[in-house]
Amino acid sequence: MSLPEPIKENLKFLLVEVTALLEKLDSYLLTENKVKAQGILDRSGYAYNLRQRIQNRSMAYAADNSPSDAVRARAISDIAGYLDRLTELTRDCVLQTRRLPEQHDLPLDVYRPLLRRVIKSIPVIDKALLHNDANQALKLGRAESKLNRLYQSLLSNKTEQLKKRKNTEELITGLFIAHIFEQMGEVLLTIGESILSSQLGQTIDMQRFSVMEEAMSEYTQIQNVANLDICPVAETRSGSGISAVSLPMREKTKSRKPHLAIYKDGEQKKLREERDGVESWHRIYPGVAPQILTYKKKGDLAALLIEHLDGQTFDHIVLKGSPELRTRAIEALAKTLTAIWDETRKRESVRANFMAQTRKRLSSVYELHPQFEEGKSQVCSYAIDTLDGLMQKVEKLEDALPPTFSVFIHGDFNVDNILFNEQNSRIRFIDLHRSTYMDYVQDVSVFMVSNYRLQAMDADSRARINSQINAFYELMDAFAKKRGDKTFNVRLAIGLARSFITSTRFIFDPNIAKRLYLRAQYLLRQLSTLNADEAEQYRLNIREIFSE
């Protein structure tokens, strides 16, 4: 993003004003001249007016441009606010010194090394912001670290002096002044992070940028991450960021795809699980998982650069695809799953424990939808089972019906985690951090409910969704029959009830959430009356369960 001239001009004026006030404060700390102090206090309005101009123009620019340019414009608006905050802290410092008596023993010049560090950082802001230089932005982070060390040294010194119980009021004032410079350091750090965010078109902090820089430069051989096109794609519920990485237009060649890779960063534990999941797929069943291009970790954070896979996700296919494409995709999915499950099949029974999964997530469901939390109730003398009561009964049934084999499953088999390449009819999987050996019904139930909970409510979309659910069920039911899995339908009903309930955690609309919850209730009440010896005769009425 090239800054519009009015924004650039006002930013320049604001940087000059901040520098002037900081220099005046430096002179005041050296001389304690009251006229200089008053001069600082009298200039409160100018920086604020410049900030307002920048923010107004930035917001107008954000409204009229692309999402990534809007992120950059908002970052510029934030930076203007932080620069104004530096002027406020400058005035706060003067006001704190006025608490000192006319004759005092607190040497104000001890704060000048901290202030000089701040003053030296203002030209760095100028270079980083107006010349799109990420390395200069990183210098602001290092400046904050140096300021913090100076602050800690002062804090330790003043604390030791306070223990002597002499000049305590002056020393306390001195601590407040030192804290002001600590806050200035934090402002510099935040400005640096905002500059990086403005360059990348997505929100990022220093630690995340450092991890990103290492991961990107190793794979792309481009040292300045800001020279790549990094487009935010999504953010997971665990806090991981997901972005598509491309070469800038001038550097793209015919031999390189428009998207080089998918970049993910976040909590190290989550990213390590993702890496381990992908590597497990490469060992156990190669060809469906993306390649890991690089993995980096630093502190509590980690970053993954993953192969960009061509294809459409199943949510896009079901809502936008032609009837022919939808049929091809669902048949290719069933064929791929059959091959994976037959290849990885083990005699060992690994239960999904659907009711235990549900119980673990109920508190999150009730936080968003407290109306689902039921107390005991009855009609005349007939006691009506609560959700907990139903789950206890179904859990006993579930315990009596272990799967006869286990397979390697995806573990988070939502429609947006499965890709179909129309050109070669190939199925690929993404987001593999939960992959493990388990009952295949786990993936079947999650896929079906993730289709149903798509929030496209028009009649045509619902018909498409129900058609995909029904087709998938028929193919999975056929798989189960050929493998002699006689309790497939009962375990699937339990799995569907689980997914219906737990999916309401992600749906704010109370009416849509209620539709899922009532379907879970319907299945649980039906299953609660079923004996284990009747399980082989049980058959799901899929069209009834998923009808509108």
Secondary structure, DSSP 4 states (H G I P E B T S, - for coil): -PPPHHHHHHHHHHHHHHHHHHHHHHHHHHH--HHHHHHHHTTHHHHHHHHHHHHHHHHHHHHTS-HHHHHHHHHHHHHHHHHHHHHHHHHHHHHHHTTS-SS----GGGGHHHHHHHHHHHHHHHHHHHTT-HHHHHHHHHHHHHHHHHHHHHHHHHHHHHTTTSSHHHHHHHHHHHHHHHHHHHHHHHHHHHHHHHHHTS---HHHHHHHHHHHHHHH--S-GGGSEEEEEEE-TTS-EEEEEE--GGG--TTS-S--EEEEEEEHHHHHHHHHHHHHHHHHSTTSSPPEEEEEEETTEEEEEEEPPPSEEHHHHHHHS-HHHHHHHHHHHHHHHHHHHHHH-BSS-----HHHHHHHHHHHHHHH-GGG----EEETTEEEPPHHHHHHHHHHHHHT---S-BEEE-SS--GGGEEEETTTTEEEE---TT-EEE-THHHHHHHHHHHHT-S--SHHHHHHHHHHHHHHHHHHHHHHHHTT-TTHHHHHHHHHHHHHHHHGGG---HHHHHHHHHHHHHHHHHHHT--GGGGGG----HHHHT--
